[in-house]
Amino acid sequence: MRVPINEISNMGAARFETCLAQQIDLCCALETLADALPSRIDTRAATLLAETLQETLHHCHQMEETFIFPALLSARPDMLSTITRLRAEHVEDEEQACEVKDAIMAFVILQKRKDVEEFGYLLRGLFVALRRHVAFDRDYMLPLYRRTDAVSKIIILPQPPAT
């Protein structure tokens, strides 16, 4: 899907930064839950995390794929393989988030607490991968987007004829 440059600019780096911060918040919540295993679980916080995990990730990934990736690809077609990899990571993260959500709900609501170690690894697997992805976005993609967005706003005025 093609997005007009003015819409891309309206979204801007601030929106991207907000999504990155939301994903870091998810990572912190996942880590807190993992560290609280097996018996110090805040069931209310765990339930809220399960209810918001997939939706938040999907929203952030959708924003990145709809606005950030097209802007970068139009300025830097050589980034196609990097963006393809990041899209694949989005799919993997969202699939793992679905598993984590189900595991949290089973642990908290259904009291299925037989394999706490496996549950902890599942939580850590998501937040470690997600933190790595967010770090790449923050350190590489965000600065690149800022430069690309700034360049897209430059207006070249015609030069007066030489006298």
C-alpha positions, 0 to 999 in steps of 0.5 A, spaced: 500 500 500 502 506 498 502 512 503 502 519 501 508 523 503 504 528 507 501 522 511 508 519 513 510 526 515 504 527 520 505 520 523 513 522 524 518 520 529 514 521 535 509 516 533 514 511 532 518 513 539 511 512 542 510 505 539 517 503 541 516 505 548 510 501 549 514 495 546 519 496 552 513 497 557 511 490 555 518 487 555 518 490 562 511 487 564 513 480 561 520 480 565 517 482 572 512 476 571 517 471 569 521 474 575 515 473 580 514 466 578 512 461 581 508 464 587 509 472 587 504 473 581 500 479 581 494 476 577 491 483 576 497 485 572 498 479 569 491 479 566 492 486 564 498 484 560 495 478 557 489 482 555 493 488 552 500 484 549 497 482 542 493 488 541 499 493 543 504 489 539 500 489 532 498 496 533 506 498 533 507 493 528 502 496 523 504 503 524 511 501 523 509 497 516 504 502 514 508 509 515 516 507 517 517 502 512 514 505 506 518 512 507 524 508 508 524 504 502 522 510 497 528 513 500 533 507 500 530 501 496 537 498 498 533 496 505 528 491 502 532 485 505 532 489 512 525 491 512 523 484 509 527 481 515 523 486 520 516 484 517 518 477 518 520 478 526 513 482 527 510 475 524 514 471 529 513 476 535 505 476 534 505 469 534 509 468 540 505 473 543 499 469 542 502 463 545 504 467 551 497 470 552 494 463 552 500 461 557 498 467 562 491 466 562 492 458 563 497 460 569 493 465 572 485 463 571 486 456 570 491 455 575 495 451 570 502 451 574 505 444 572 511 447 568 513 454 571 520 453 568 517 452 561 512 458 562 518 462 564 522 461 558 516 462 554 516 469 557 523 470 557 523 468 549 518 473 547 521 479 551 529 478 549 527 477 542 522 484 542 528 488 546 533 486 541 528 488 535 526 495 539 533 496 540 535 495 532 529 500 531 531 505 536 538 505 534 538 504 527 531 505 524 528 511 528 535 515 526 534 513 519 527 515 518 528 522 521 533 523 516 529 520 511 523 524 513 527 531 514 529 530 506 522 529 504 520 536 507 526 539 503 523 544 498 528 546 492 526 553 490 528 555 482 534 559 482 534 566 479 537 566 472 544 568 472 546 575 470 
